[in-house]
Amino acid sequence: MAEIKDPENTIIIELKDGPVVIELLSDVAPKHAARMKELARAGKYDNVAFHRVIDGFMAQTGDVQHANMENGYNPGRSGTGGSDLPDLPAEFSKLPHERGTLGAARSQNPNSANSQFFINFKDNHFLNGQYTVYGRVISGMEHVDKIAKGEPPANPDRMISVKVAADA
């Protein structure tokens, strides 16, 4: 695993193939970083499916309402829900959507991000300025690359556990 410089702003996602360490960019997108930590600490991301995984583009997850594979999993609605917390305002920045960056998933409304996020498989600069970037993978991207593909995947992978490094 990568050296963790700021455990309070680092997320560890356990996948079937190993851990993915994400540095949260709380100085760039403080509300999004805080939301991810809040949901991780509440255990809301544990067992949540990757419901939309497009090869060469990104892997999307985080629907804590419909995609918990141990509690009320609904493949037909997976990707349509959020959390019971209010939506977040966009925190757009000059940071580009590059391989390994974390973006906030949302509807057409720029201020509708809630719990869902995606990890870019490659540089996706066409997303720049349209979706909030609030983290980057610092180790374990090889595990992200192995996530089952599909919209939705026939046998989706899940985030086994999601923890703030300070709590791990």
C-alpha positions as CSV (number, residue, x, y, z in Angstrom):
1,M,0.0,0.0,0.0
2,A,1.0,3.6,-0.6
3,E,2.4,5.8,2.2
4,I,-0.6,7.5,3.8
5,K,0.3,11.2,4.6
6,D,-3.1,12.3,6.0
7,P,-5.1,9.4,7.5
8,E,-8.1,11.6,8.2
9,N,-8.4,12.4,4.4
10,T,-7.6,8.9,3.1
11,I,-10.1,6.3,2.2
12,I,-9.4,2.5,2.0
13,I,-11.7,0.6,-0.2
14,E,-11.4,-3.2,0.1
15,L,-12.1,-4.9,-3.2
16,K,-12.1,-8.7,-4.0
17,D,-8.6,-8.3,-5.5
18,G,-7.1,-6.1,-2.8
19,P,-7.2,-2.6,-1.2
20,V,-7.6,0.7,-3.1
21,V,-6.2,3.7,-1.3
22,I,-7.8,7.1,-2.1
23,E,-6.4,10.4,-1.1
24,L,-9.4,12.8,-0.6
25,L,-8.9,16.3,-1.9
26,S,-10.6,18.1,1.0
27,D,-8.9,21.4,0.1
28,V,-10.4,21.3,-3.4
29,A,-13.9,19.8,-2.6
30,P,-14.4,19.9,1.1
31,K,-18.1,19.0,1.1
32,H,-17.7,16.0,-1.1
33,A,-14.7,14.8,0.9
34,A,-16.6,15.2,4.1
35,R,-19.6,13.3,2.7
36,M,-17.5,10.3,1.7
37,K,-16.0,10.2,5.2
38,E,-19.4,10.5,6.8
39,L,-20.9,7.6,4.8
40,A,-17.8,5.5,5.2
41,R,-17.8,5.9,8.9
42,A,-21.5,5.0,9.1
43,G,-20.7,1.8,7.1
44,K,-23.0,2.9,4.3
45,Y,-20.6,2.0,1.5
46,D,-19.9,-1.5,2.7
47,N,-21.2,-4.2,0.2
48,V,-22.3,-1.6,-2.3
49,A,-22.1,-2.8,-6.0
50,F,-20.3,-1.3,-8.9
51,H,-23.5,-0.8,-10.9
52,R,-22.1,0.9,-14.0
53,V,-18.6,-0.1,-15.2
54,I,-17.6,0.9,-18.8
55,D,-14.4,-0.5,-20.1
56,G,-11.9,2.3,-21.0
57,F,-14.1,4.9,-19.2
58,M,-15.0,4.5,-15.5
59,A,-16.4,2.4,-12.7
60,Q,-19.4,3.8,-10.8
61,T,-20.6,2.9,-7.4
62,G,-22.0,4.4,-4.2
63,D,-25.7,4.0,-4.5
64,V,-26.2,3.2,-0.8
65,Q,-30.0,3.2,-1.2
66,H,-30.4,0.4,-3.8
67,A,-27.1,-1.3,-4.4
68,N,-26.1,-2.8,-1.0
69,M,-25.6,-6.4,-2.0
70,E,-26.3,-7.6,1.6
71,N,-29.3,-5.4,2.4
72,G,-32.1,-4.6,-0.1
73,Y,-30.0,-5.0,-3.3
74,N,-32.2,-4.0,-6.3
75,P,-30.3,-4.5,-9.6
76,G,-33.1,-2.7,-11.5
77,R,-32.9,0.4,-9.4
78,S,-29.2,0.3,-8.6
79,G,-27.7,3.6,-9.6
80,T,-30.8,5.6,-9.1
81,G,-30.5,6.3,-5.4
82,G,-28.3,8.2,-3.0
83,S,-28.2,8.5,0.8
84,D,-30.7,10.0,3.2
85,L,-28.5,13.1,3.4
86,P,-29.1,16.2,1.3
87,D,-27.6,16.6,-2.2
88,L,-24.3,18.5,-2.4
89,P,-23.5,21.7,-4.4
90,A,-21.0,21.3,-7.2
91,E,-17.4,22.0,-6.2
92,F,-15.9,22.3,-9.7
93,S,-12.2,23.0,-9.9
94,K,-9.4,23.1,-12.5
95,L,-8.4,19.5,-11.6
96,P,-8.7,17.3,-14.7
97,H,-10.5,14.0,-14.8
98,E,-7.4,11.7,-15.2
99,R,-6.8,8.0,-14.7
100,G,-7.4,7.2,-11.0
101,T,-9.3,10.4,-10.1
102,L,-12.6,10.2,-8.2
103,G,-15.5,12.1,-9.6
104,A,-18.9,12.8,-8.0
105,A,-21.7,11.1,-10.0
106,R,-24.9,13.2,-10.4
107,S,-28.0,13.7,-12.5
108,Q,-28.4,16.5,-15.0
109,N,-28.5,19.0,-12.2
110,P,-24.9,20.0,-11.3
111,N,-25.9,20.3,-7.6
112,S,-27.3,16.8,-7.3
113,A,-24.3,14.8,-6.2
114,N,-25.0,12.7,-3.1
115,S,-23.3,9.4,-2.4
116,Q,-22.4,8.0,-5.8
117,F,-19.0,8.4,-7.3
118,F,-16.8,7.0,-10.1
119,I,-13.2,6.2,-10.6
120,N,-11.8,7.0,-14.0
121,F,-10.0,4.2,-15.8
122,K,-8.3,6.6,-18.2
123,D,-8.0,10.4,-18.7
124,N,-11.5,11.6,-19.4
125,H,-10.9,15.3,-20.0
126,F,-14.3,15.8,-21.6
127,L,-15.7,15.6,-18.0
128,N,-13.5,18.5,-16.8
129,G,-15.5,21.3,-15.2
130,Q,-18.7,19.3,-15.3
131,Y,-18.2,16.8,-12.5
132,T,-16.5,17.4,-9.1
133,V,-13.1,15.8,-8.7
134,Y,-12.6,15.1,-5.0
135,G,-10.0,12.3,-4.7
136,R,-7.4,10.2,-6.5
137,V,-6.2,6.6,-6.2
138,I,-2.7,6.5,-4.7
139,S,-2.4,2.7,-4.7
140,G,-4.5,-0.2,-5.9
141,M,-5.5,1.0,-9.3
142,E,-4.7,-2.4,-10.7
143,H,-7.6,-3.7,-8.5
144,V,-9.9,-1.1,-9.9
145,D,-9.0,-2.2,-13.4
146,K,-10.3,-5.7,-12.6
147,I,-13.8,-4.7,-11.6
148,A,-16.5,-6.6,-13.6
149,K,-17.6,-4.5,-16.6
150,G,-21.2,-3.9,-17.7
151,E,-24.2,-1.6,-17.3
152,P,-25.0,-3.3,-15.1
153,P,-22.4,-6.1,-14.8
154,A,-23.9,-9.6,-15.0
155,N,-22.1,-10.4,-11.7
156,P,-21.2,-7.0,-10.2
157,D,-18.3,-6.5,-7.9
158,R,-18.8,-4.6,-4.7
159,M,-16.9,-2.5,-2.2
160,I,-16.4,-5.1,0.5
161,S,-15.6,-2.3,3.0
162,V,-14.9,1.4,2.9
163,K,-13.0,3.0,5.8
164,V,-11.3,6.3,6.7
165,A,-7.6,5.4,7.2
166,A,-7.6,7.2,10.5
167,D,-10.1,4.7,11.8
168,A,-8.6,1.5,10.2
